[in-house]
């Protein structure tokens, strides 16, 4: 797992996006995938993905790309740019 990538996700200097966590969870559950399976495929921790789904963490574009790839969907299906 790439925990260094996760640590960067919470820093102010990295380009951040706000994913639609509800979309991630809906897609994951519709495919009957557990957090552990998606996390393993995305090389992220299950806890991090859970936080993203619940809106408790924000993910960088690279993490969103990994999650989307693990779910087999385009990034646009889970990505909502945050204008700040």
N, C-alpha and C positions, 0 to 999 in steps of 0.2 A: 504494500500500500504506500501511497505517496503522501505521508503525513506532512512533509515540508510544504507541499502545495496547499494543504488545508490550513496550515498556520499562516500562509500568505493571504488566505482569503479574508482574514479579519483585520488586515492592516489597512491603514488609510491611504497609502501610496499606490496600491494596486488598483487597476481599473476594475470596478465592481459592477455587477448587474444584479437586479433583483429578480430571481426566477419566480415563476408562479408555482409555489410549492404544492398548491392544490392540484395543479396539472400533473406534476411529477408523481404525486401519490396516486392520483386517479389512473394514470397510465400504468404505473407499477402494479397496482392492485388488479386492474383489468387483465393484466397478463399473468396474474397469480405469481408474481415474483416477490420474494422476501427482500427486506432491506439488506440482509447479508449477501444474497445473490447479486443484487444490483451493485452493492459496494465492492464486491470481489471483481466483478466485470469492469467497474469504473476505476478500480484501484484507489478507492477512498474508504474511509471508515463508515460503518453503519450508523454510528452516532452522528457523524457530520451530515450524512444524507437525511437522517431523521430531523435534525435541526433545520436544514434547508426546507424540508417539506412543511415544517411547523412555523416557518418564518422567523426562527430564532437565530439563524445564521444567513449570511449572504455569501454567494459563491462567485468566484471569478469566472470569466468566460471559459477558460480551460476546464474547470470543474464541471460546468454546465455541459460542455461538449462531451466530456467523459460520461456523464449521467445519461445524456441523450443517446449516445452510442450504445451504452449498456441496455437502454430501453428499446433500441432499434427505431428511434424516431428522429426527425430533424430537430436541431437545436431550437428552431422557431416554434416548435410545439410546446416548449417549456420556458422560453426566454422572453422576458419583458424588460426592455432597456429602462434603466432608471436615469432620468434627467436630473442632474444636480449641478 
